[in-house]
Amino acid sequence: MYGKQTETAIAALSRLAEVWDDGRTRLSAADIAAQRGLPAAMVAKILSGLSQAGLVQGSCGPGGGYALSRHPREISLRDAHALFEREDRTANCPFGGGVCGVGEPCALHARLVTMEASVRKLLDETSFEIFRKAVQEDGLQPVPKGVRSETLRESYRAAQSRRKRE
């Protein structure tokens, strides 16, 4: 669905949404990276891009750092996604053996169309307000760095090979 840059952008924006107080609280790239378990250099680069796009505001010096440029409910997942992902509008199906999009739809075509529509809806209709609300109103607390769950839960990510997990 999306790559590492988009994932990092969503992680950074979600953390800034969690502390949203009309832009008074600012977090450094290093703070966000540490809190989300991400490489600081990558977070800094992504924040620069988010700043250029007007999604965050950055300031230097003591008390500096980054804050969302507007209320989290006004920033959607689509805003982050559009910065780092190329939208493919071709009619060609990656699984159709060179015929889907030209001839009859492949066996996966209808399912892929349904999945794509669901992803578009998620990106368009989900704002970063869900992260602000989860922390500030619902009491969700970010897990400290290094803490791992003892139980596995269902993931939206592709399954990793057994060798990588062990």
Phi, psi and omega per residue, in radians:
M1 nan -0.714 3.137
Y2 -2.734 2.860 -3.066
G3 -1.706 -3.059 -3.068
K4 -1.079 -0.666 3.138
Q5 -1.124 -0.766 3.115
T6 -1.129 -0.739 3.108
E7 -1.032 -0.763 3.133
T8 -1.168 -0.696 3.107
A9 -1.080 -0.764 3.118
I10 -1.135 -0.690 3.108
A11 -1.097 -0.768 -3.131
A12 -1.177 -0.822 -3.138
L13 -1.126 -0.649 3.127
S14 -1.144 -0.682 3.112
R15 -1.153 -0.717 3.104
L16 -1.150 -0.582 3.086
A17 -1.174 -0.651 -3.130
E18 -1.062 -0.560 -3.098
V19 -1.797 0.163 -3.060
W20 -0.957 2.199 3.047
D21 -2.536 0.825 -3.125
D22 1.215 0.458 3.042
G23 1.547 0.071 -3.126
R24 -1.313 -0.694 3.118
T25 -1.457 2.236 3.136
R26 -2.144 2.472 3.112
L27 -2.086 2.473 3.084
S28 -1.384 2.846 3.065
A29 -1.038 -0.678 3.133
A30 -1.131 -0.693 3.099
D31 -1.076 -0.855 -3.120
I32 -1.087 -0.770 -3.140
A33 -1.049 -0.805 -3.130
A34 -1.133 -0.731 -3.106
Q35 -1.225 -0.454 -3.122
R36 -1.839 -0.009 3.127
G37 1.166 0.728 -3.091
L38 -2.100 2.774 3.080
P39 -1.156 2.260 -3.073
A40 -1.068 -0.691 -3.123
A41 -1.103 -0.697 3.131
M42 -1.186 -0.731 3.121
V43 -1.090 -0.737 3.110
A44 -1.057 -0.755 3.132
K45 -1.124 -0.776 -3.140
I46 -1.128 -0.742 3.122
L47 -1.082 -0.618 3.078
S48 -1.073 -0.793 3.099
G49 -1.123 -0.701 3.103
L50 -1.145 -0.607 3.087
S51 -1.167 -0.803 3.113
Q52 -1.065 -0.545 3.137
A53 -1.455 -0.096 3.110
G54 1.439 0.260 3.126
L55 -1.520 -0.502 3.074
V56 -2.276 2.787 3.027
Q57 -2.059 2.341 3.124
G58 -2.035 2.607 3.056
S59 -2.482 2.558 -3.103
C60 -1.643 2.942 3.013
G61 1.473 -3.053 3.137
P62 -1.018 2.305 -3.105
G63 1.387 0.067 -3.131
G64 -1.391 -3.053 -3.123
G65 2.331 -2.781 -3.067
Y66 -2.063 2.581 3.017
A67 -2.503 2.742 3.046
L68 -1.085 2.528 -3.118
S69 -1.379 -0.286 3.102
R70 -2.673 3.042 -3.083
H71 -0.978 2.477 -3.129
P72 -0.966 -0.521 3.140
R73 -1.202 -0.247 -3.126
E74 -1.685 0.047 3.128
I75 -2.121 2.130 -3.095
S76 -1.775 2.865 3.023
L77 -1.029 -0.583 3.106
R78 -1.015 -0.675 -3.135
D79 -1.013 -0.758 3.115
A80 -1.264 -0.778 -3.105
H81 -1.036 -0.774 -3.074
A82 -1.113 -0.450 -3.136
L83 -1.263 -0.549 -2.966
F84 -2.079 -0.120 -3.104
E85 -2.056 2.436 3.081
R86 -1.583 2.224 3.117
E87 -1.463 2.192 -3.120
D88 -1.708 1.906 -3.117
R89 -1.776 0.253 3.121
T90 -1.265 2.739 3.117
A91 -1.538 -0.031 -3.084
N92 -1.379 2.341 3.135
C93 -1.600 2.333 3.137
P94 -1.239 -0.223 -3.076
F95 -1.999 0.108 -2.992
G96 -1.623 0.154 3.101
G97 1.079 0.519 3.086
G98 1.426 0.093 3.140
V99 -1.942 -0.571 -3.118
C100 -1.166 2.267 -3.071
G101 1.770 -0.346 3.108
V102 -2.020 -0.875 -3.135
G103 -1.863 -2.446 3.113
E104 -1.183 2.563 3.079
P105 -1.065 2.530 3.102
C106 -1.242 3.028 -3.087
A107 -1.130 -0.405 -3.134
L108 -1.679 -0.153 -2.958
H109 -0.899 -0.948 -3.081
A110 -1.075 -0.678 3.131
R111 -1.178 -0.689 3.114
L112 -1.168 -0.670 3.096
V113 -1.097 -0.770 3.115
T114 -1.101 -0.760 3.124
M115 -1.094 -0.798 -3.141
E116 -1.063 -0.716 3.109
A117 -1.103 -0.689 3.112
S118 -1.137 -0.722 3.127
V119 -1.145 -0.775 3.109
R120 -1.019 -0.772 3.136
K121 -1.087 -0.781 3.105
L122 -1.014 -0.847 -3.116
L123 -1.111 -0.725 -3.072
D124 -1.333 -0.631 -2.994
E125 -1.715 -0.087 -3.114
T126 -1.841 2.117 3.091
S127 -1.840 2.942 3.125
F128 -1.293 -0.014 3.051
E129 -1.050 -0.539 -3.133
I130 -1.064 -0.565 3.125
F131 -1.321 -0.710 3.099
R132 -1.066 -0.857 -3.106
K133 -1.093 -0.742 -3.107
A134 -1.023 -0.704 -3.116
V135 -1.487 -0.871 -2.994
Q136 -1.387 -0.507 -3.099
E137 -1.934 -0.641 -3.063
D138 -1.658 -0.128 3.060
G139 1.391 0.243 3.086
L140 -1.118 2.324 3.130
Q141 -1.966 2.226 3.061
P142 -1.014 2.479 -3.119
V143 -1.359 2.350 3.115
P144 -1.023 2.621 3.138
K145 -0.985 2.368 3.085
G146 1.599 -0.212 3.136
V147 -1.426 2.263 -3.122
R148 -2.094 2.528 3.103
S149 -1.311 2.515 3.094
E150 -1.406 -0.370 -3.108
T151 -1.900 2.500 3.076
L152 -1.479 2.551 3.046
R153 -2.241 2.815 -3.132
E154 -1.045 2.458 -3.119
S155 -2.152 2.669 3.061
Y156 -1.501 -0.153 -3.111
R157 -1.421 2.743 3.056
A158 -1.113 2.541 -3.134
A159 -1.108 2.436 3.062
Q160 -1.553 2.734 3.085
S161 -1.188 2.692 -3.128
R162 -1.003 -0.667 -3.113
R163 -1.074 -0.705 -3.126
K164 -1.190 -0.602 -3.088
R165 -1.307 -0.481 -3.043
E166 -1.480 nan nan
